[in-house]
Amino acid sequence: MSDAPAYDHLTVLVVDDNNYARKLAMFALQNIGFKSIILKEGVDEAVAYLRELQPPQQVDLIVSDWNMPGKTGLELFKMISDNQDIPQIPFLMLTGVNGVESIQDAFELGIKYYVIKPFTEIKLKEKIDLIFASA
Ligand SMILES: [Mg+2]
């Protein structure tokens, strides 16, 4: 028996350029209860995936790294926010400690949820619970 919110019916899209970081996020999300986890290594791949989704397929949560070569997580957030073809999806940003000074900018751009890397599973779950509690 568990009183945890059920995430087993939701799909999460993880975007991170680092292979190891993607796997860490995947394991943490599995432990949190997600069964449908899509991994993408960059913003363009993620956006292409989102564009090609056919209902009833959907993504319920995006967990994205901030620092990526090419387009950043912040650009991904902006692309999704500005794109009428992509449904608005709750967004959780993963950022390194040296990204903290940019958090204020991110907040002003509409990013409400972030987790500082390296994160614990508990911290990640706290933020996800918060996102879905407020959804
Ligand atoms: Mg990165």
Residues whose N, C-alpha, C, O or C-beta is under 5 A from the ligand:
A	BS01	MG	D17 N18 D65 N67 M68
